[in-house]
Amino acid sequence: MEIIKAHLNLDFVGKRYIAFAISGIGILITIVLLLVRGGPNYGVDFAGGVVIQVKLEKKHVPSEIREALKGTELQDSMIQEFGESGSLEYLIRLTNPDVGKAGLGDKAREVLSAKLGENVEIRQVEMVGPQVGDDLRRKALWAIFYATLMMSVYISGRFEHKWLMAAVMAGALIGATSVASLFGVGLLWLIFIGLFVSIALCWFMTLKYAMGAIVSLIHDVFITVGAFALTDREISISTVAALLTIVGYSLNDNIVIFDRIRENLGRMSRKPFLEIINTSINETLSRTILTGTTTLVVLVVLLIFGGPVIHDFAFALLVGIISGTYSSIYVASPILLLWEGKRPATAKGKKG
Amino acid sequence: MSTKLGWRAGIAAVLLIVSFIFLIPSLSKELPPWWSSLLPQERIHLGLDLQGGVHLILEVEARKALESHLERIVDDLRQDFRKNKLKYVEIKRNGLEGVELVLMRGEDQKVFEDLVKNNYPDFKLQTGGTSEKGMTFQLILNSSAATHLMKLAADQALETIRNRVDQFGVAEPDIRPQPNHRILIQLPGIKDAKRAIDLIGKTALLEFKLLDEENSLEEALKGNAPPGDEILYQFTTDRKTGRKATIPYLVKKRSPLTGESITDARVQLDNQYGEPYVSLSFDARGGRTFDRITGENIGKRLAIVLDNHVHSAPVIQDRISGGKAQITGHFTMEEAKDLAIVLRAGALPAPVKILEERTVGPSLGKDSIDQGFRSMVIGLSIILILVIIYYRLSGIIAAITLLLNIPFIMGGLAAFGATLTLPGIAGVILSIAMSVDANVLIYERIREELRLGKPPRAAMEAGFARALVTILDSNITTLIAALVLLQFGTGPIKGFAVTLTIGLISNVFTAVFMARIAFDYLYVTKRWKTISI
C-alpha cells in the first residue's frame, strides 16, 4: 500500500515564506504571553510550594474546599478539579516558596474530613521546599545547556564533516558561557548566550546544516512552551524532560532529510539547490508521514488513556513532535538556502 | 551463506532467551528451588509513582551540631579549669566560631595555654585584650575540624535514620547521602506516610532534668529566670474532652542524664489498665547516675524532656538502682512503639529539615500502572495494524520485530536493576513508536530500489545498507537527549530516560539485525521472487 505516490513533487520550499509567517506568529504569541505573565508558569517543582491531590466522596465546588481549609497554612491555596469529570479528585495547590513543611497532606486530610464529614483519601502529595526548588531549576537548566552543547557539536561534526570546527564551537561555547558566568549571569541567560554563540558561529563558519538544525530546535521549544502558556499548563520537571526528548526527535527528523539532501547533492549536482531540497523532502515524505503518524497515534492514546498524572507530559510531547516534524520541512531546510550562491562551483546558483 | 544465517539466527535466539531469563524473577511469585544463585535474582523495581510510597529529601542542620559541640567544649573547659585550679570570669560560646573566655588571673596564662595545646588541639588560641575583668582569649575552631564535625553529624544522622527505618519495617528502603549534608530517603509501599515521616524527622533528644521548685515560676515567666534554669513546656490533650493545654515548668538546665545512656527501650503493658508504656534500660554509668539522682532528690520532681518539650514530670518516690526507668503517659500502642524505636536508635546529632516530600498513595499507584499498561497495549496494537496494512508481509516482519522490543527492554530493565516509573512506561511506548522509523527507513529504500528495477535480493540488501547510516545517526541524537536526562534526572524522569535509552538501543538491534535475518531467510535462502512490501 502506498499513500504517497512515487515521483510526487510538491513544492515545499516555495511555500516557505508562508511557513515563516506562521512560525513567526507562533513564536511571537509565545513571547508576548511570556512577557505578559512575567515568565513561564512554573509549577511547584521549580517555584517551591505544595500540591495535594485528594479524592472526596461527593462533588464539591472548589470554594467549599477552600472554606474548609480556612485557618490552616493551606487557606490561600488554589483548588481545582483534577482528572476526568467524574473522578471527584481535586488539587490543592499552594505555589509559595515559604511553605516548606512536611505532613501537609495529613493536615489537609484531617481538616477536610472533619469539616466536610466525608472520607478523604490523599492520592498524592508533592512538597518542594525553596532550596530544592532552586536545585531543580538549576539542574534542569544544566541539562538543557549540556544537551544543547552536545547536539551543536554533533551536528557540526556530522554534517559538515568539520570536526575541527565542532571542537572550535564547543570551545567557544564553553568559553563564552564561562566568561558570562563569571559575571554572575543567570543560567537561563547562559543558555541564550550559548545558543546565540552557536548560531553566530554557524553563520561565520558557513555551517548551514548545523544552523538549520539549531534554529529548528529553538523553534520547537518556543512553540511547545507557547502551547503550555496558551493552555495555562504548568512547567514541571517532566515538561523539561519532554522538551529534551522533543529536541532529540526534531534533530532526528532533520537528519533524515539532511542526509537525503546530501545524497542528492551528489546525484543531482547540476540542478538548482532549491530543487534538490524539494526533491529530497518529497522522497522522504513517506517516511516522515509514517513515523510521524505512529508517534502521534501513540501519544494521543497516552493522552486519552494514560491518566491525569502523565497528561501534561504527553501533551508536551505531542505538541513538540508535531512542531518537530513541521520544522524539519519548513524551517531547517529553507535555512539552507540562505547561503545560495556561496556553494561550490559545480552547482548553478539560483537566488532563493 | 546459510551457515552465516544460522549463526545470526542463533545469536538472536540466545539474546531473546537471556532476556526472558532476566525477566523471570519479575514475572513469577517465587523462584523454583533449582534456580541457582548464578541465575539472575533481581526483579524489576517499580517506582514510587507506581507502587505508592514516600520520597524525602532531608537536610541535616549540621550547624546546630557545631553549636552543640561548642557548648560541650564550654562545659569541658569549666571542668578542666576546676581540675587545674584555674579561675575564669566567664566562658561562653562565640557563635559558630569557637569559645570566648576571660581569664581572671594573669599568672594562670601559661598553665592555660598549655591546657589548650594539650587538650583542645582543634582550636587556635588568640589573645584578646586585657581589661579590669581579666584577660580575654578566643579559642577559634579550625575550619577543617568544623567541616569534619559537620560531616560527622550528617553521617551519624544517616545511620540513625537508617536504624529507625530498619526497625519500622519497610520492604526496600533506599537511604542515601547527598551533597550539602542532605539525605535522600525512599520508602516504597508505605501506607502510613505521616507516621514514617514523623519517625524520621524527630530529633528524639531525651533528657532528664530536675525541676527547680525553690524559685518562683511566675517570676521566671516574667523574664526573671534564675541563671542555670530554663522554662520548658508540656503540651497535653485531654483524652475525653480533646482540650489542649500548655503547661510551663521551671527546670534546671543541666541534664545529668540523657538518652545517650540508654541501651534498650521496650514497650510494655501496664498491669492495671493495660495501657502501653516505654520501659528504659540504662548502661552501667547511666544506671549509677540515675541511682544517684533519684537517691539525692527523693520527693522532688524529675522532668522527662523529649526534644525540649516536657513529656512528664513525676515525683521521685524512691531511689532507683536497677538501672531501669519508665516513661508513661497515655500512649497509643503506635505512639509507644515509635517512641521505643527512636530511643533505641538514638537521637539525631542535629535536627533535620524536610526539603522535599513526595508521597504517592497506593491507590494512585495502582491506577497509574493500569492506565500505563492500557495505553501501551492500545497504542502498540494500532501501530502494529498500521504497519501490517502498509507493508503487507514485510509489515508482518516489522510487527514481529517491534513486539520483540518489549522483552528486550523489560529484560534490560531487570538486568540493570532499573526502576520502572510511569514516565518510564511512556518511554517504552515512545521508543517503540520511534523504532517504527527504522523499519520505515529500510522499507522505503527497498521500495525505491525495486522501483529502479532491481531484483528482490539486491533491492533488499541495498535498502538495508543505505538506511543503516541514517538509522544510526538519527537514533544517536535522541540517545544524547536520553543520556543527558539520565545524568540530571531524578525519580520518574530518570525512569523515562532509562527506558528510552534501552528502548533506542534495542530498537536498532531488532529493526536492523533481526529483521535482516527474516529477510535473508526469505530472499536469499528461500529465494522468493517478489518482496511483499
Boltz contact constraints between the chains, C-beta under 6 A:
constraints:
  - contact:
      token1: [A, 1]
      token2: [B, 390]
      max_distance: 6.0
  - contact:
      token1: [A, 6]
      token2: [B, 451]
      max_distance: 6.0
  - contact:
      token1: [A, 102]
      token2: [B, 197]
      max_distance: 6.0
  - contact:
      token1: [A, 102]
      token2: [B, 354]
      max_distance: 6.0
  - contact:
      token1: [A, 102]
      token2: [B, 357]
      max_distance: 6.0
  - contact:
      token1: [A, 103]
      token2: [B, 194]
      max_distance: 6.0
  - contact:
      token1: [A, 103]
      token2: [B, 197]
      max_distance: 6.0
  - contact:
      token1: [A, 105]
      token2: [B, 359]
      max_distance: 6.0
  - contact:
      token1: [A, 106]
      token2: [B, 194]
      max_distance: 6.0
  - contact:
      token1: [A, 122]
      token2: [B, 361]
      max_distance: 6.0
  - contact:
      token1: [A, 123]
      token2: [B, 361]
      max_distance: 6.0
  - contact:
      token1: [A, 123]
      token2: [B, 364]
      max_distance: 6.0
  - contact:
      token1: [A, 124]
      token2: [B, 360]
      max_distance: 6.0
  - contact:
      token1: [A, 124]
      token2: [B, 364]
      max_distance: 6.0
  - contact:
      token1: [A, 125]
      token2: [B, 359]
      max_distance: 6.0
  - contact:
      token1: [A, 126]
      token2: [B, 358]
      max_distance: 6.0
  - contact:
      token1: [A, 127]
      token2: [B, 357]
      max_distance: 6.0
  - contact:
      token1: [A, 128]
      token2: [B, 356]
      max_distance: 6.0
  - contact:
      token1: [A, 129]
      token2: [B, 355]
      max_distance: 6.0
  - contact:
      token1: [A, 131]
      token2: [B, 355]
      max_distance: 6.0
  - contact:
      token1: [A, 132]
      token2: [B, 57]
      max_distance: 6.0
  - contact:
      token1: [A, 132]
      token2: [B, 355]
      max_distance: 6.0
  - contact:
      token1: [A, 132]
      token2: [B, 356]
      max_distance: 6.0
  - contact:
      token1: [A, 139]
      token2: [B, 488]
      max_distance: 6.0
  - contact:
      token1: [A, 143]
      token2: [B, 484]
      max_distance: 6.0
  - contact:
      token1: [A, 143]
      token2: [B, 488]
      max_distance: 6.0
  - contact:
      token1: [A, 146]
      token2: [B, 484]
      max_distance: 6.0
  - contact:
      token1: [A, 147]
      token2: [B, 481]
      max_distance: 6.0
  - contact:
      token1: [A, 147]
      token2: [B, 484]
      max_distance: 6.0
  - contact:
      token1: [A, 150]
      token2: [B, 480]
      max_distance: 6.0
  - contact:
      token1: [A, 237]
      token2: [B, 493]
      max_distance: 6.0
  - contact:
      token1: [A, 241]
      token2: [B, 485]
      max_distance: 6.0
  - contact:
      token1: [A, 241]
      token2: [B, 493]
      max_distance: 6.0
  - contact:
      token1: [A, 241]
      token2: [B, 496]
      max_distance: 6.0
  - contact:
      token1: [A, 244]
      token2: [B, 481]
      max_distance: 6.0
  - contact:
      token1: [A, 244]
      token2: [B, 485]
      max_distance: 6.0
  - contact:
      token1: [A, 245]
      token2: [B, 481]
      max_distance: 6.0
  - contact:
      token1: [A, 247]
      token2: [B, 481]
      max_distance: 6.0
  - contact:
      token1: [A, 248]
      token2: [B, 477]
      max_distance: 6.0
  - contact:
      token1: [A, 248]
      token2: [B, 478]
      max_distance: 6.0
  - contact:
      token1: [A, 248]
      token2: [B, 481]
      max_distance: 6.0
  - contact:
      token1: [A, 251]
      token2: [B, 477]
      max_distance: 6.0
  - contact:
      token1: [A, 252]
      token2: [B, 474]
      max_distance: 6.0
  - contact:
      token1: [A, 252]
      token2: [B, 477]
      max_distance: 6.0
  - contact:
      token1: [A, 252]
      token2: [B, 478]
      max_distance: 6.0
  - contact:
      token1: [A, 255]
      token2: [B, 473]
      max_distance: 6.0
  - contact:
      token1: [A, 255]
      token2: [B, 474]
      max_distance: 6.0
  - contact:
      token1: [A, 256]
      token2: [B, 470]
      max_distance: 6.0
  - contact:
      token1: [A, 256]
      token2: [B, 474]
      max_distance: 6.0
  - contact:
      token1: [A, 259]
      token2: [B, 470]
      max_distance: 6.0
  - contact:
      token1: [A, 286]
      token2: [B, 444]
      max_distance: 6.0
  - contact:
      token1: [A, 287]
      token2: [B, 440]
      max_distance: 6.0
  - contact:
      token1: [A, 287]
      token2: [B, 441]
      max_distance: 6.0
  - contact:
      token1: [A, 287]
      token2: [B, 444]
      max_distance: 6.0
  - contact:
      token1: [A, 290]
      token2: [B, 440]
      max_distance: 6.0
  - contact:
      token1: [A, 291]
      token2: [B, 437]
      max_distance: 6.0
  - contact:
      token1: [A, 291]
      token2: [B, 440]
      max_distance: 6.0
  - contact:
      token1: [A, 294]
      token2: [B, 383]
      max_distance: 6.0
  - contact:
      token1: [A, 294]
      token2: [B, 433]
      max_distance: 6.0
  - contact:
      token1: [A, 294]
      token2: [B, 436]
      max_distance: 6.0
  - contact:
      token1: [A, 295]
      token2: [B, 433]
      max_distance: 6.0
  - contact:
      token1: [A, 297]
      token2: [B, 382]
      max_distance: 6.0
  - contact:
      token1: [A, 298]
      token2: [B, 379]
      max_distance: 6.0
  - contact:
      token1: [A, 298]
      token2: [B, 429]
      max_distance: 6.0
  - contact:
      token1: [A, 298]
      token2: [B, 433]
      max_distance: 6.0
  - contact:
      token1: [A, 301]
      token2: [B, 375]
      max_distance: 6.0
  - contact:
      token1: [A, 301]
      token2: [B, 378]
      max_distance: 6.0
  - contact:
      token1: [A, 301]
      token2: [B, 379]
      max_distance: 6.0
  - contact:
      token1: [A, 302]
      token2: [B, 375]
      max_distance: 6.0
  - contact:
      token1: [A, 302]
      token2: [B, 426]
      max_distance: 6.0
  - contact:
      token1: [A, 305]
      token2: [B, 374]
      max_distance: 6.0
  - contact:
      token1: [A, 305]
      token2: [B, 375]
      max_distance: 6.0
  - contact:
      token1: [A, 305]
      token2: [B, 378]
      max_distance: 6.0
  - contact:
      token1: [A, 306]
      token2: [B, 371]
      max_distance: 6.0
  - contact:
      token1: [A, 306]
      token2: [B, 375]
      max_distance: 6.0
  - contact:
      token1: [A, 307]
      token2: [B, 371]
      max_distance: 6.0
  - contact:
      token1: [A, 309]
      token2: [B, 368]
      max_distance: 6.0
  - contact:
      token1: [A, 310]
      token2: [B, 422]
      max_distance: 6.0
  - contact:
      token1: [A, 310]
      token2: [B, 426]
      max_distance: 6.0
